[in-house]
């Protein structure tokens, strides 16, 4: 049997991990058909279930909470688990109560592309993302992490996806990696007011896992449109994932970083460069010397652009 930690801090960290991974209930000894439960809940919301259903019948259909060792050494007789919304011990999470998961197919991707293209401003694009129901990450994330910084800035950073701190605050790069990014900007005489910061995926994946290719592809039209609307002079990819998604390259970050590339927005080409993600630099501080070179090159590129205007 799994032993849970006695230290409150370790227990809190474990619960936070489970919550971030999408765990929303405890398991019993009997299986629960969640697909059937979802159908029952949808029928209940649509008025398909009788409000006067006897409580005894509802209890009969609910899965048993008994288990061996709970006041008796005898296992209970098996029952057919068909919980009702009114008295089911395993309630669906609030985020799922009014929204169902979708299959990330071509239809959803095309719908995302059309919706993103319809936005004429960053405010409209944010509203489109808030109304978009095609990405299942929205079901588990607490907030939409759209962007931070100055939308009129000539410098734009793009990461892969938000983490826990970003999900709580609704802003990208506000945790430890974001604090390091602020110091890196300060080292070249800039700050968040001099840059615009966003992610390819605007919702936190459960447990900070890597977004799936389908999730990334669904969200891609929105970040593409976001770059078009900001129209920066210099585009910086934080980590290989965002560069691979938006540039279509397959090189690893070690081979890619420090090399100037061109990103096409549809109307013009933007100078683009990839550098190490700040989260990686926290784990590998010796690589900061290479990121320092990249940021010096970014500053020089901004100066060159300003000199030609």
N, C-alpha and C positions, 0 to 999 in steps of 0.2 A: 504493500500500500504506500502511496506517495506521502512523504513527510513534508509538511508545510513549515516554513521557517518560523521561529519564535520571535525573532527580532521584528518589531513593528515596521522599521524602515524597509527591511527585506520583503516583508509581507505587502507593504504598500507598493513597492516596486513590482512585485509579482502581479498584483491586481491591476496595476497600470498597464503592464505588458499584455495581460489577458484582454483588458478593455480595448487597448489599441489594436489588438489582433482581431477584434470583432466578436469576442465571447460575450454573450449577453444573458446567459442563464447557467444554472447548475444542472448537471446530468443526474437522472434517476436510474433505477435498475431496469426500467422498461423503455423500449425505443419509442420515439415520438415521430409520427409522420408529419414533418413540417410542411410538406406540399399540401397535404390534406387540411392541415390547420390553416394555411393561408387561404385556401378556398372557402373554408367555413367562416373566416373573418371577413372576407370580401362579401360573402352572402349576407352576413350579419349587418355590415355597413349598408348594404343595398336594401335591407329590410326583408331579406329572404328567410331569416329565422324568426320564429314566433317569440315575442317578448314574454309570453306567459309560459314558456317551457318549464316544466317542473324542475326544481332544484335537484331532486333525487336522480332524475334522468341525466341531468348535466354531470352530477358527481359520478354516475355509473360510467359515462363516456370518458371521463378524465383519467389520465394515467395515474397509477398508484404512487403515493409517496412513501409507502412502506418498504422496508428493506431488511434483510436478515441482520439481527443484532439490535434493532431499534425497539427495545422493550420485549422482544421475543426472539427465540432462536429458530423459529420456523419461518421459512420464506412464504410470502403471501401467494395466494392463487393468482395465476396470470390473468390479466384483463386486457381487453382490446382497447388500445389507446386512441380515443377519438375525442380530444378535449374540445370544449366549447369556449368561445371568447369570454363568457361571463365568469366561469369558475376555473379555467385552465390554470394550473400552477406554473406553467411555462408560457408567460406572455411574450408576444413578439416585441422587439425593441421599438421604442417610439418612432425612430427614424423610418421604420418600415411600415408603420401603420397606415400611411396614406400613399405609399409608393411601392411599386414592385420592381424587382431587378429586371434588367433588359439583356437581351443577347447582343453582344458587340459585333454585329454583322455589318455588311457593306451599307445597308439601308441607314443604320445609325450614323455611320461615318459620313455618308453623303448629307444627312440631315445636319450634322455638326458643321460641315463645310458651308452649306447654304446659310445656316444661321449666323456663322461668323462673318461671312461675306456681306450680310445685310447690315452690319454695324457700321455706322458712319463716324463714330467717335468712341473714345475709350469708355465713356460712361454708358453708351449703348452696348458696347461689348461686355462690360461687366454685368449689365442687366440681362443680356442673352445667356451668359454663363449661369447666373442665379436661377434662371427659368429653365435651363437645359436639364433634361431628365435622362439623357442617354448614357451617362457614365455612372457605373455602379459604385465608384469610390465616393460619390456624393452621399450614399446611404450610410456610410460609417464615419465620414469626416464631420467634425463639429462646425467648421466654417469654410467658406470659400476664401482661398488665399490668392487674391488677384494680383496685386503689385504694391510697390512702395517706391518712394523717391519722387523725382521731378519728371513729369511726362514731357517736358520741353527740353530735357537734357540731351546733350549730344552723345552721351555714353550710356549704353544699355547692357545689363548683365542678365543672363538667362541660365537658371539652374534646372534640375530635373524635376523635383517634387518637394513639397513642404514636409517638415517633420512635426514633432509633437508641439514644440513651442510655437511654431508658425501656425499650427492648427488652432491653438488656444487663442492666439492674438489676432489671427486673420491677416498677418503680414509676412512676407517672405524674409528669410535670413534674419531672424531676431534672436535665435538661440546662440550657443557658443560659436558656431561657425559664422553666424551673422556678425557677432562681435569682432571676430577676427577679420572678416571682410571690411568692417568699418575701419579697423586699424590699418589695413592694407591700403584703403582709399586715402586715409589721412597721411600715409607715408609719401604719397605723390601729390599732396596738396588738395585732395578732393574730399567730399563727404557725400552723404545720401542726397543732399540737395543738388549735387552735381551729377547724379546718375539716376537711372530708372532700373528697377530690379523686378524680375518676374521669374516664373517657372514654366516649363513645358506642361506639366500637370498641375492644376490649381487646387486639387484636393489631396489630403494626406492619405497615402495607402495604409491600411491597417498594420500596426506593428512596425511602421517605417520600412516595410518591404519595398523591393524594387517594383515599379509599375510594370504591368504586363505589356507586351507589344500592342495588344488590342486597346488597352486603356490609353497608352501613349498616342496611338493613331487616332483615337476618337478626340483627344484633346488637342492634337496638333493644329487643326485649322484655327483654333482660337489664339494660340501663341503666334502663329504666322500672321494673323490679322493684327494682333497686338504690336508686333514689330513694325508692320506697315504703318500703323497709326502713329506710333512714336517717331518713326523715321529717324533713327540715330545716325551719327557719322561713324561711330565705332561700336561694334557688337562683340561682347565677350561671353564665351560659353564657359560656365563654371563646371568643369568635369566633361568627360567624354560623352556621356549619355545625351546631353542636350545638343552637342555638336553633331553626333551621329544622326539624331532625329531630324535636325533642321538643315544640315549640309549634305546628308546622304553619304558621308564618308564612313569607312570601316576601320580606320587606324585606331590604335589605342592611344590613350592620353599622353603616354611618354613620347610617342612618335609625333603626335599631333601638336602638342603644346609649343608655344613660342613661334609658330609658323603663321604668317599672315595669309588669310584666304579671302574669298569674295562671297558675300551672301547677297542673292538677288531678291529684292522685294517686289519685283514686278515693274516698278518704275525706274529703279536705279540699282547700282551695286554698292554694297556697304562693306567697308573693311572689317573683317572678322578674325578673331583669334580665340584659341582655346587655352585655358590654364587649369591648374589643379583646383579641385573643389576645396573650399576652406575646411570642410569636414575631414578630407583626406590629409590636409596639412596638420590638423590637430593630432592625427594618428602618426604622421610621418614628418616631424618638424624639420628634419634635415632638408626636405624638399622645398622649404620656404625660400631658399636662395634662388631656385629656378623661377618660382612665382614672382620674386622681386624683379628678376630680369623681365618677366612678362609685363609687369605693371609699369616698369620704366619704358618699355616699348609702347604700351598703351598711352602713357602720358605724351611721348614723342609724337605718336600718331595724331593725337588731339591737337598738339601744337602745330603740326604740319597742315592739318585740315584748316585750322584757324588762320594760318598764314596765307593760304590760297584763296580765302574768301574776301 
